[in-house]
Amino acid sequence: MDKVRKELGKPIPVEIDRVSRKLVGVHSTAVAAALGEQIRDHAPVRDIRWKSIDFGIRESIIVRVGQTFDIGDYKNDIEVKETIDLKCQDLYKEWKTNLYNHYLAMKEKVADPKNHALYPCKPEDWISMIDNVWETEEWKAKSDRGKYARSKVKFNHTSGSRSFASRASMILKKNGKKQNIAEKFEMTHKRHRHGGEWINDKAKERHAQLEARLKEQSQPDITNPLSEEQISIDVLGKRSVYVKEYGSRRSTISLSKPPEEVADLQQKLDDQAKTLTKNSRTLAKYSRTMTVVQGLLQVLAAKAGIDPVEVQDLIDGSNAVEGTSSEEDGVASTSSEEDDAASTSDEEDDATSTG
């Protein structure tokens, strides 16, 4: 990477999928490797999450990686920051898992594992994790729960360290065609170096179900087809807010509405916002005009020998009448709406009675 950086004469551009919050493109694994190296070298090992580490330490890690890779504006771009933080959280968690596994291995091999920290973990961090975390009953119970959960996983994937989103992005650039959910699943659950065999029979079965649902939802008599994300959830299930096969940490609640319906609602909101803006400008313009008119009336009254106070009283009285009229119109409008509601209610009662 240093050679590529030197040839470019600037940091290597990095692509980010702003929907899935994933690093994508040909350099995604290299960026992850650079972040992982910096985290192992500089992040303190604690039983905390990435975001709980002092911001100065986190920022220094990102700055160092940013000297080689152009990851974007980490400070001010929320989507970039979230993408990098999510990747760093995964890498930080992975580093602590490797440390714990090394500790378990050392317990079986040596008398005092405290003297055998895994490089580059600092000795004081290693000892602290042993005494305050790994040897506590709370941690052991948590570890047992994790083992049980992993034993229930029906199949793993063959994508390695590259995210599904990154792999799909590379296929799109190579073939000029976006993969559907079944194609993505096949790409990440076959052993391509071993004749393209499925990782197990359960994965093969799930792929067949995905293809069947896609075919079913593409039929002309289906007026409101499920999205691929919804099909993924139905066939593969969902894990927290992570939609399997999409590498997306977004909430799946929004998937309950078809994309076209969501777009229609968004358009209505945009139209309402434009109308409100236009009305506010009209009112502001009207207010400025009335101020000018009132000033002219005062000047004319003074020239005609009329007491300006009387003119102001007339203006105030006129405004009060207009305000009352508007309120009466509102009451009348409300009354009409109530009458309409009552009428509708009567019609519904009649319909119920008829039924």
N, C-alpha and C positions, 0 to 999 in steps of 0.2 A: 504493500500500500504506500509506503514511503516513496517508492520509485514512481508510482502513478501520480502521487501528489507533486513530486518534483517536476515531472513532465508537464503537468497541467499549469503549474505555477500558481496554483490556488487550491484551497480545500476541495476535496472530491465531493461533487453534488450527491446528496442522498434523497431518495424519494420517500414520501410518507403518504400512506393511504389515510386520508382524513376521516373516512367513514368507520373503518375498522380500528383506527388508531394503531396501525402497524407500520414498521419499517419494511419497505418493499424494494424491488429492483435487484440488480446484480451485486450491489455493494452492501445489502442489508445484513448478511451474516458477518461481513468484515466489520461493520459498525458495531454489531452486537459483541463481537470478540474484543474490540477495542474498549467498549464500555465495561465488559466483564473483567478485563485485565486491570483497568483503573479502579474498579470497585474492590477487587481482591487486594490491590496494593494500598488503597487509601481509605476505604470505608471501614469504620470501627465495627467489629463483630458483636452485635447485641441481639437480644430477643425482641426486636422492634421491626417495623416496616421501613422501607426506603424513605418515605416522606417524613419519618420521625428523626432521621439523621439531620444534624445541624446543616442549615441551608448553605453555609459557607463551604462545607466539605462537598456537598452535592454539586454546587455550582463549579467548584474547582475541577471536579471530575469531568463535568460536561465541557468546560473550557478546554481542558487538555485534549479531549477527543475532537473538539471543534477545530483544533489546529490542523488535523488531518482530514476531517470530514465536515462538509457544510451541512449541518443538520437543521439549519434555520434559526429563527429568533426564539431561543429557549425562554428568554425572560418575558417577552411581550406577546408572543403568539400562543394562545391558550391551547390550541390543538397540537402544536409542536411540543409544548411542555408536557401535556398529558401523554402523548405518544412516547416520548423519551422516558418519562417517569414510570409508565407501565412496563416498558422494557427493562429499566433499571430495577424495578421491584422484582421482576421475574429472575433477573440475573443475581440479585442480592440474595433472594431466597434459595436459588440453586447453589450458590457459594456456601451458604450455611448448611444446606443439606449434605453437600460433599464433606464439609468439616465434621458433621455428626457421624456420617458413615465411616470416615477415617477414624474417629474416636472409638466407634464400636469395634472396628478391626484391631485397633491398638489394644483394646481391653483384652482381646483374645490372645495377643502375641507377647505383650510386655507387662511387667509388674506395675510400672507407674506410667500410665499413658499421658500424664500431665507434662512429661518431659519430651513428648513426641508430637508437637504441634505440626499441622500441615502447612508448609510454606505457601504463601507469605503471611499467614496469620500471625499476629503478634503474640508472644508467649503470655502476656498478661490477659489478652482477650480470650485466648484458648483456655486458660485456667479458670477465668471468670465464667465462661459458658459451661464448663464441666461442673463447677461448684454450685452455680446459681440457676442453671437451666437443665442441662441434660441429666443430672442425677436427682432431680426433684421428682416426686410422685406425680405431680401435675403434668410434667413433660412426658413421663413414661406412659401415662394414660392417654395423652394426646397422640403419642407415637403409635400406640396400639390401635387407636381409632383410625389413624391414617393407613396402617397396614391392612386393616379390615376393609376400608373403602377401596384401596387399590386391588384387593383380591376380587372385588365385585366388577372390575372393569372387564367388559366382554371382549374388547380388542384394542390394541394400540395402533398407532399410525406409523408410517414409514417415511415421514417428511423430515425426520431428523431435527436439526436446530432451526431450519427455515420455516417460518410461519406459513400457514395455508394461504393467507392473503398475499404474501411475497411470492410464493410459488405460482399462484394463479395469475399474478401480475406479469411474471416472466413468460408464462404460456401465452398470455394475451398479446404481448409484444412479439413473440416468436411466430405465432400462427395468425395473428390479426383477428382472432375470434375468441369471444368470452366463453368459458366453460360453464355448463350447467352444473347443478348440485351433484348429480350422479357421476359426471365426469371428474369433478373435483375429488369425490370420495374414492373413485377407482384409482386416481393418480396417487393418493396418499395412503392407500391401504393394500397395495400390491407390492410384492418384493420384486422390483424391476431388475435387480441384479441376479435374480434366481428364476429366470424364465417367466416373470410376470405372474407368479402364483399369488393367490389371496393370502393375507396374513393368517386367516383362519376361516372356517365355514360360516361363522356368525357374521363376519364382515361381508362375505359373499352374499349372504341372505339379505342383509340390510341394503346392499347395492341393488339387488333385484327389486326390493320394495320401493326404493327411490325411483328407479326407472318406471315402475308400474304407476306410481302416483303422478309422475311427470306426464306420462302418456294419457292417463285419465283426465288430468286437468287441462290438457291441450285439446280436448274434444270440442267440436263446435257447439254442442248443446250446453256446455258449461259457461254460463253467463258471467259468473263472478269467480274466476279461478283463484286458487291459493297461490301466494307468492312462493318462491323457492325457499325463502327463510321459514315460512310456515310449514312447508313440506318437510324441511330439515328437522323442525321441532317435533312434528308428528311422528316421523320415522325414527329419528336418532335420539330425540329427547333434548332437553335443554339443561344446562349446568349453570346455575345462578343467572347472571346476565350475560353469559357467554353462549352465543349461538353456535352449536357444533358445526364444523366444516366451514364456517364463515369467518372464524377468528375474530368475531366482533363482540366487543364488550358492551354494546349498547343495549338498552332495555328492549325486551320483546313486546312490551305492551302496545307500542305503536303499530305492531304487525297485525293487530286485530282489525284494522281498517285497511281496505284495499288502497294501493298507492294513488289511484285516480281520485278516490274520495278525499284522501288527505290533501292532495293538490287542490281540489275544489274548495275545501275549507280554508286553505291557506290563501287562495285567490280572493275569497270573500273577506277575509280579515284585511288583506292588502287594500281592497276596494274601500272598506269602511275607514281605514286609516287615511286614505287619500281624501275621502269625503269630509272627514273631521278636520283635516288640515285646511281644505278649501273653505269650509264654513268659518273656521277660526280667522282666516285671513279676511274674509268678507266682513265679519263682525268688527275686526280691528279697523278696516277701511271705513266702515260706517261710523264707528266711534270717532275717528279723526275728522270725518266730514262734519258731524254734528258739532264738534268742538269749534270748528271754523265758523259754521253758521251762527252758533250762539255768540261768538265774538263779534261778528258783523252786526247782529241785531243790537248788541250792546252799544256799538259805535253809532249806528243809525238812531237809536233811541236818545243818545246823548246829544246828537246834532239837532234832533227835533224837540229837545227840551223835555223829554220824558224821563222820569226818575228811573235809573237803571235797576233799582231794587224791584220795581213793579214788573219790569221786563223779565227779570230772573224768576220772580214768583210765577209768572205766566209759563215760562219754560219748565219749571219744576212741576207745575200743575199738569202740563201736557205730558210730561214723562210718566207721572203717576197714573194718568188715565190710560196710557199705552200699556203700562205694566199690569194694570187691573184687567184690561181687555185681554192681554196674553194669558193671564191666570184663568180668566173665565173660559177662554178658548180651550185651555188645558183641561179644565173641569168638564167642559162639554165633551171633549175628546175622550176623557176617561169614562164619562157616562155612556158614550156611544160604544166604547169597548166593552163595558159591563153588560150593556144590552145585547151586544153580539155574543158575548160569552154565555149569557142566560139563554139566548135563542139556541145556541149550539148545544147547551146542556139539555134543553127541552127536546131537541131533535134526537140526541143520544138516548134519552129516556124513552122516547117513542120507539126508536129502533130496538132497544132492549125489550120493551113491552111486546113489540111485534114478533121478535124472535121467540 
